[in-house]
Amino acid sequence: MTVEDCLRSEEFFLSAHKDCNDEVESRAFAAVHQCAWEIKKVLLTMDWYKKKKDTLNEWMQADEERDTMIQAGIAPSNILCKTCHDRTTEESRTTWDRDGKGEVLFFMRCPGSHLPMQGVFQDGIELIIKDKLCPECDAVVNTERLPSKENEIKTKYSCSSCAYEEIDSFSLSTEEKRDDAELLENRARFCLSGQALQDAREAIMSMDRMKTVVDGWKHEEEHKEQYGAVDQLQKLTIPQAKELITKTLEDTDYRNLSFEKPSIEKYVSIEFSLEELETDNPLASTNDLRKLVKKTLKDTNWRLMSDGINYRLGLITGRVRAYESKEDLLKLVS
C-alpha cells in the first residue's frame, strides 16, 4: 500500500512537465516539481510509517473478531433441501454483511448432493441473492458462464430487453504477479526504517521549524500595527518600573511608598503600598491613584492588575504586573 501510493504520487509530480513544449521552461518546470516531490515524499512516507502499526492492529483485531464470531456461531437445524426435503447439514460457514451488521452465514448441503446449497443465517432465514438488473433499463439480465482459462471465471451478462451486454472476468489465483526485485527496490525507497527513518524525522523537524518562521513572518505582515505598537513600548525592568512609579508619586499627597518582594511565577508582579494621612473621600482617593498609576504605565510593558487599588484605614495597596513574551505584549497592545 505504501509503495503503490508513493509510486502514484511520484508519477504525478515527475510527469507534470511533459506537456510543456518549451525546452527551457520544461527543464525549469521539471526542477520545481522534483523539489516538490522530495518534500511530498518525506510527508507521504512518514504518514504511512506512522499509521502502519495502527492499521495492522485494526486488521488483526478485525480478523480476531471475525474468527470469534465464526467459532461462536451455531448452525440452524431443520433446514430442509428444497428438492428432496431431506434435512441438510452444515458444509461451511463465513461472515456476511446483513443489513449493515456482520453475521455468520452457514452453507447447508443436502445428503443427496442436490444443488444449489442454501445459505442460511443463524436464525434460519435464507440468504436470497437478488437478480442482477440491467443498468440501462432495470430488467433482469441473463447470466451465462463462458469458457475460461485455468484459475479464471468468465461470466456474460446480457439483457433481453435492450442491447446491454457485459463480460465479467474473475481471477481465482491468489498469487499476485509482480517484479520482486522492483518491489524490494521501491520498499527500500518508501518504507522507512533505520537511517532513512532518522533522515525523514529530521526533515520533518526542519519543515516544522521553517513553517514556524514563515508563520511568524506572515503574522507580522498581517499585524503590522500591533507589532509596531509593541516596538514602541518601554520594556522596563523591575527596578525601572519601581523607579517610575516612585517619581510619579513624589509630588502627590501619598506618603511612605513601599514595594514588596516581587513575585516571580508565570508572570512577574509587584505589590506596593502607600499611606494617605487625611481624606474626606476614600473612594475618590483610590480612584485618583488608580488613574494616576494607569496613566504612568500606559506606554510601558507594565499594567495595574485587575484587583486594582484597595483602601483601608489610610493604607492603600495595589499590584502591578509585567508583560514579557511577544504573545502577551501583542495582546496588551491589542
Contacts in CASP RR format, 6 or more apart in sequence:
PFRMAT RR
TARGET T0000
AUTHOR 0000-0000-0000
METHOD contacts of the structure
MODEL  1
MTVEDCLRSEEFFLSAHKDCNDEVESRAFAAVHQCAWEIKKVLLTMDWYK
KKKDTLNEWMQADEERDTMIQAGIAPSNILCKTCHDRTTEESRTTWDRDG
KGEVLFFMRCPGSHLPMQGVFQDGIELIIKDKLCPECDAVVNTERLPSKE
NEIKTKYSCSSCAYEEIDSFSLSTEEKRDDAELLENRARFCLSGQALQDA
REAIMSMDRMKTVVDGWKHEEEHKEQYGAVDQLQKLTIPQAKELITKTLE
DTDYRNLSFEKPSIEKYVSIEFSLEELETDNPLASTNDLRKLVKKTLKDT
NWRLMSDGINYRLGLITGRVRAYESKEDLLKLVS
1 48 0 8 1.000
2 45 0 8 1.000
2 48 0 8 1.000
2 52 0 8 1.000
2 187 0 8 1.000
2 190 0 8 1.000
2 191 0 8 1.000
3 183 0 8 1.000
3 186 0 8 1.000
3 187 0 8 1.000
3 190 0 8 1.000
3 191 0 8 1.000
5 44 0 8 1.000
5 48 0 8 1.000
6 41 0 8 1.000
6 44 0 8 1.000
6 45 0 8 1.000
6 48 0 8 1.000
6 186 0 8 1.000
6 189 0 8 1.000
6 190 0 8 1.000
7 186 0 8 1.000
9 37 0 8 1.000
9 40 0 8 1.000
9 41 0 8 1.000
9 44 0 8 1.000
10 37 0 8 1.000
10 41 0 8 1.000
13 33 0 8 1.000
13 34 0 8 1.000
13 36 0 8 1.000
13 37 0 8 1.000
13 40 0 8 1.000
14 30 0 8 1.000
14 33 0 8 1.000
14 34 0 8 1.000
14 37 0 8 1.000
16 29 0 8 1.000
16 33 0 8 1.000
17 26 0 8 1.000
17 27 0 8 1.000
17 29 0 8 1.000
17 30 0 8 1.000
17 33 0 8 1.000
18 26 0 8 1.000
20 26 0 8 1.000
20 29 0 8 1.000
39 207 0 8 1.000
41 190 0 8 1.000
42 200 0 8 1.000
42 203 0 8 1.000
42 204 0 8 1.000
42 207 0 8 1.000
43 204 0 8 1.000
43 207 0 8 1.000
44 190 0 8 1.000
45 190 0 8 1.000
45 191 0 8 1.000
45 192 0 8 1.000
45 200 0 8 1.000
46 192 0 8 1.000
46 200 0 8 1.000
46 201 0 8 1.000
46 204 0 8 1.000
48 190 0 8 1.000
48 191 0 8 1.000
48 192 0 8 1.000
49 191 0 8 1.000
49 192 0 8 1.000
49 197 0 8 1.000
49 200 0 8 1.000
66 95 0 8 1.000
69 95 0 8 1.000
69 102 0 8 1.000
69 103 0 8 1.000
69 104 0 8 1.000
70 93 0 8 1.000
70 94 0 8 1.000
70 95 0 8 1.000
70 104 0 8 1.000
73 93 0 8 1.000
73 104 0 8 1.000
73 122 0 8 1.000
74 122 0 8 1.000
75 90 0 8 1.000
75 93 0 8 1.000
75 106 0 8 1.000
75 108 0 8 1.000
75 122 0 8 1.000
76 106 0 8 1.000
76 120 0 8 1.000
76 121 0 8 1.000
76 122 0 8 1.000
76 123 0 8 1.000
76 124 0 8 1.000
77 87 0 8 1.000
78 87 0 8 1.000
79 87 0 8 1.000
79 88 0 8 1.000
79 108 0 8 1.000
79 118 0 8 1.000
79 120 0 8 1.000
79 124 0 8 1.000
80 86 0 8 1.000
80 87 0 8 1.000
80 88 0 8 1.000
81 87 0 8 1.000
81 88 0 8 1.000
81 110 0 8 1.000
81 111 0 8 1.000
81 112 0 8 1.000
81 114 0 8 1.000
81 118 0 8 1.000
82 114 0 8 1.000
82 118 0 8 1.000
83 110 0 8 1.000
83 114 0 8 1.000
84 110 0 8 1.000
84 112 0 8 1.000
84 114 0 8 1.000
86 110 0 8 1.000
86 111 0 8 1.000
86 112 0 8 1.000
87 111 0 8 1.000
88 108 0 8 1.000
88 109 0 8 1.000
88 110 0 8 1.000
88 111 0 8 1.000
88 117 0 8 1.000
88 118 0 8 1.000
89 108 0 8 1.000
89 109 0 8 1.000
89 111 0 8 1.000
90 106 0 8 1.000
90 107 0 8 1.000
90 108 0 8 1.000
90 109 0 8 1.000
91 107 0 8 1.000
91 108 0 8 1.000
91 109 0 8 1.000
91 117 0 8 1.000
92 106 0 8 1.000
92 107 0 8 1.000
93 104 0 8 1.000
93 105 0 8 1.000
93 106 0 8 1.000
93 107 0 8 1.000
94 104 0 8 1.000
94 105 0 8 1.000
94 107 0 8 1.000
95 102 0 8 1.000
95 103 0 8 1.000
95 104 0 8 1.000
95 105 0 8 1.000
96 102 0 8 1.000
96 103 0 8 1.000
96 104 0 8 1.000
96 105 0 8 1.000
96 121 0 8 1.000
96 127 0 8 1.000
97 103 0 8 1.000
98 105 0 8 1.000
98 121 0 8 1.000
103 121 0 8 1.000
103 122 0 8 1.000
104 121 0 8 1.000
104 122 0 8 1.000
105 119 0 8 1.000
105 120 0 8 1.000
105 121 0 8 1.000
105 127 0 8 1.000
106 119 0 8 1.000
106 120 0 8 1.000
106 121 0 8 1.000
106 122 0 8 1.000
107 117 0 8 1.000
107 118 0 8 1.000
107 119 0 8 1.000
108 117 0 8 1.000
108 118 0 8 1.000
108 119 0 8 1.000
108 120 0 8 1.000
109 117 0 8 1.000
110 117 0 8 1.000
118 126 0 8 1.000
119 126 0 8 1.000
119 127 0 8 1.000
120 126 0 8 1.000
120 127 0 8 1.000
121 127 0 8 1.000
131 140 0 8 1.000
131 141 0 8 1.000
132 140 0 8 1.000
132 141 0 8 1.000
132 143 0 8 1.000
132 157 0 8 1.000
133 139 0 8 1.000
133 140 0 8 1.000
133 141 0 8 1.000
134 140 0 8 1.000
134 141 0 8 1.000
134 159 0 8 1.000
134 161 0 8 1.000
134 162 0 8 1.000
134 164 0 8 1.000
135 164 0 8 1.000
136 159 0 8 1.000
136 162 0 8 1.000
136 163 0 8 1.000
136 164 0 8 1.000
137 159 0 8 1.000
137 161 0 8 1.000
137 162 0 8 1.000
137 164 0 8 1.000
139 159 0 8 1.000
139 160 0 8 1.000
139 161 0 8 1.000
139 162 0 8 1.000
141 157 0 8 1.000
141 158 0 8 1.000
141 159 0 8 1.000
141 164 0 8 1.000
142 157 0 8 1.000
142 158 0 8 1.000
142 159 0 8 1.000
142 160 0 8 1.000
143 155 0 8 1.000
143 156 0 8 1.000
143 157 0 8 1.000
144 155 0 8 1.000
144 156 0 8 1.000
144 157 0 8 1.000
144 158 0 8 1.000
145 153 0 8 1.000
145 154 0 8 1.000
145 155 0 8 1.000
145 156 0 8 1.000
146 154 0 8 1.000
146 155 0 8 1.000
146 156 0 8 1.000
146 167 0 8 1.000
147 154 0 8 1.000
148 154 0 8 1.000
148 169 0 8 1.000
151 171 0 8 1.000
151 172 0 8 1.000
151 173 0 8 1.000
152 169 0 8 1.000
152 170 0 8 1.000
152 171 0 8 1.000
152 172 0 8 1.000
152 173 0 8 1.000
153 169 0 8 1.000
153 170 0 8 1.000
153 172 0 8 1.000
154 167 0 8 1.000
154 168 0 8 1.000
154 169 0 8 1.000
154 170 0 8 1.000
155 167 0 8 1.000
155 168 0 8 1.000
155 170 0 8 1.000
156 165 0 8 1.000
156 166 0 8 1.000
156 167 0 8 1.000
156 168 0 8 1.000
157 164 0 8 1.000
157 165 0 8 1.000
157 166 0 8 1.000
157 167 0 8 1.000
157 168 0 8 1.000
158 164 0 8 1.000
158 165 0 8 1.000
158 166 0 8 1.000
159 165 0 8 1.000
188 196 0 8 1.000
192 200 0 8 1.000
220 227 0 8 1.000
223 330 0 8 1.000
226 330 0 8 1.000
226 333 0 8 1.000
226 334 0 8 1.000
227 330 0 8 1.000
229 333 0 8 1.000
230 326 0 8 1.000
230 329 0 8 1.000
230 330 0 8 1.000
230 332 0 8 1.000
230 333 0 8 1.000
232 299 0 8 1.000
233 299 0 8 1.000
233 300 0 8 1.000
233 301 0 8 1.000
233 329 0 8 1.000
233 332 0 8 1.000
233 333 0 8 1.000
234 299 0 8 1.000
234 300 0 8 1.000
234 301 0 8 1.000
235 300 0 8 1.000
235 301 0 8 1.000
236 244 0 8 1.000
236 300 0 8 1.000
236 301 0 8 1.000
236 302 0 8 1.000
236 322 0 8 1.000
238 262 0 8 1.000
238 268 0 8 1.000
238 270 0 8 1.000
238 322 0 8 1.000
241 270 0 8 1.000
241 297 0 8 1.000
241 300 0 8 1.000
241 302 0 8 1.000
241 320 0 8 1.000
241 322 0 8 1.000
242 259 0 8 1.000
242 270 0 8 1.000
244 296 0 8 1.000
244 297 0 8 1.000
244 300 0 8 1.000
245 257 0 8 1.000
245 272 0 8 1.000
245 293 0 8 1.000
245 296 0 8 1.000
245 297 0 8 1.000
245 320 0 8 1.000
246 257 0 8 1.000
248 292 0 8 1.000
248 293 0 8 1.000
248 296 0 8 1.000
249 257 0 8 1.000
249 274 0 8 1.000
249 292 0 8 1.000
252 292 0 8 1.000
253 276 0 8 1.000
253 277 0 8 1.000
254 274 0 8 1.000
254 275 0 8 1.000
254 276 0 8 1.000
254 289 0 8 1.000
254 316 0 8 1.000
255 274 0 8 1.000
255 275 0 8 1.000
255 276 0 8 1.000
255 277 0 8 1.000
256 274 0 8 1.000
256 275 0 8 1.000
257 272 0 8 1.000
257 273 0 8 1.000
257 274 0 8 1.000
258 272 0 8 1.000
258 273 0 8 1.000
258 274 0 8 1.000
259 270 0 8 1.000
259 271 0 8 1.000
259 272 0 8 1.000
260 270 0 8 1.000
260 271 0 8 1.000
260 272 0 8 1.000
260 273 0 8 1.000
262 268 0 8 1.000
262 269 0 8 1.000
262 270 0 8 1.000
263 269 0 8 1.000
263 270 0 8 1.000
263 271 0 8 1.000
267 321 0 8 1.000
267 322 0 8 1.000
267 323 0 8 1.000
267 324 0 8 1.000
268 321 0 8 1.000
268 322 0 8 1.000
268 324 0 8 1.000
269 305 0 8 1.000
269 319 0 8 1.000
269 320 0 8 1.000
269 321 0 8 1.000
269 322 0 8 1.000
270 319 0 8 1.000
270 320 0 8 1.000
270 321 0 8 1.000
271 317 0 8 1.000
271 318 0 8 1.000
271 319 0 8 1.000
272 317 0 8 1.000
272 318 0 8 1.000
272 319 0 8 1.000
272 320 0 8 1.000
273 315 0 8 1.000
273 316 0 8 1.000
273 317 0 8 1.000
273 318 0 8 1.000
274 315 0 8 1.000
274 316 0 8 1.000
275 314 0 8 1.000
275 315 0 8 1.000
275 316 0 8 1.000
276 285 0 8 1.000
276 314 0 8 1.000
276 316 0 8 1.000
277 314 0 8 1.000
279 285 0 8 1.000
279 314 0 8 1.000
282 311 0 8 1.000
282 314 0 8 1.000
283 311 0 8 1.000
285 311 0 8 1.000
285 316 0 8 1.000
286 309 0 8 1.000
286 310 0 8 1.000
286 311 0 8 1.000
286 316 0 8 1.000
287 309 0 8 1.000
289 309 0 8 1.000
289 316 0 8 1.000
290 304 0 8 1.000
290 308 0 8 1.000
290 309 0 8 1.000
293 304 0 8 1.000
293 309 0 8 1.000
293 320 0 8 1.000
294 303 0 8 1.000
294 304 0 8 1.000
297 303 0 8 1.000
297 304 0 8 1.000
297 320 0 8 1.000
301 322 0 8 1.000
301 323 0 8 1.000
301 324 0 8 1.000
301 329 0 8 1.000
301 332 0 8 1.000
302 320 0 8 1.000
302 321 0 8 1.000
302 322 0 8 1.000
302 323 0 8 1.000
303 320 0 8 1.000
303 321 0 8 1.000
303 323 0 8 1.000
303 332 0 8 1.000
304 318 0 8 1.000
304 319 0 8 1.000
304 320 0 8 1.000
305 318 0 8 1.000
305 319 0 8 1.000
305 320 0 8 1.000
305 321 0 8 1.000
307 318 0 8 1.000
307 319 0 8 1.000
308 318 0 8 1.000
308 319 0 8 1.000
309 316 0 8 1.000
309 317 0 8 1.000
309 318 0 8 1.000
310 316 0 8 1.000
310 317 0 8 1.000
310 318 0 8 1.000
323 329 0 8 1.000
323 331 0 8 1.000
323 332 0 8 1.000
END
